[in-house]
């Protein structure tokens, strides 16, 4: 095999190994959900999710009832979260507390590398700065924003980059050494 082809093959293989997955892989994840305001440590008593504990799978996972006037329809996929607002109010606005929104908590490591607001999101002002995540939580903060019946918020997730194992790195080093030896020869 010519050196250039061998080098290209090794680089392609390395990129495949190091890149890991392209999606977060949320299906099968067990989650708890709650509504929090005025901060992330204060559950809001006038909001209830049913069920509040669920496993991500096909179809809608949970419905939140906020003050009996707005329902939050929660639907996860393997790499996204969509929430649809169903309200009887004309054009309500969420209170401007430091946090006013939903927190999803998983018992296991979520492995999220990035969370980006999908362009299909119809809540004006809801952007990437209003989405945060940790190893075990996803937080959506819509403090001070308005919505109407049918408003949607969709977040797309990617997985954290996989860290190569020592054996993979050794094999990569062996391939590079082989290329160097062949080039020198």
Secondary structure, DSSP 4 states (H G I P E B T S, - for coil): --HHHHHHHHHHHHHHHHH--SS---TT-EEEEEEEEESTT-B-TTEEEESSEEE--SS--EEEEETTTEEEEEEE-SSEEEEEEEESSSS-B---SSEEEEEEEESS---EEEEEE-TT--STT--GGGEEE-SSEEEEE-TT-B--TT-EEEEEEEEPPPPPPHHHHHHHHHHHHHHHHHHH-
